[in-house]
Amino acid sequence: MGAGFTIEIPYDQMVLLVMGLFMFVGATRGLRREFVTSCVLIALLAFLVKPELAAPVVEYVGRFIRLVLAFIQGRGNLDLTKLLERYNAIELPFDANNPYLFLIIVLVGFAVLSYGTSGAAKGISALGRILGGLLGLFNGFMIISLIKEYVIKYLQRSAPELAVAAPPSQVSVAVRGLPPEGLLGGASQQIVLVLLVLVAGMLVIGVVVTKRKT
């Protein structure tokens, strides 16, 4: 096995890459969709500035999740005493004192739903696409910045000794299991073949659907 090595990705370059991707997607989605996304991200920013605003929401959601889990663990048993025991025994990775993991889940879930379930909109003017691209640029910056801040705040609340320390200037990510073969060697060849088959299949389906419509 060869010696390991480190791939350094400057944070600024990663932010620019994400912003460019969201700008392109924003131009295809248009101004209206990007504006709605921007409003939600600004609301999540308010939770970062004023975490006490998120505390009651996280408290109610945590209670509901614990109640549902306690009910499932009891397999529908309605004995209130045992239900309360299971409820009190359940611990969640977030609470009102440290709501940042919950906010990370909400942010990532919202981003996936917002950008993953809506295709390219039709009937968008050129101005709408330009403004949508600009808002997409803003939304990409907001998403990656909020994730960074939420993670730092979560770690600081989880480990009190980190709360007095400055935010880390570097974050290391280790990637294991890199194949020693080239692009078309080993498992990579199978992956490429599968992707080519999927692309060919999509093209065939597209041609068939187009012929049926005509």
Helices and strands as residue ranges (DSSP letters): H 11-29, H 31-49, G 51-53, H 54-73, H 80-89, H 100-116, H 126-158, H 160-163, H 187-213
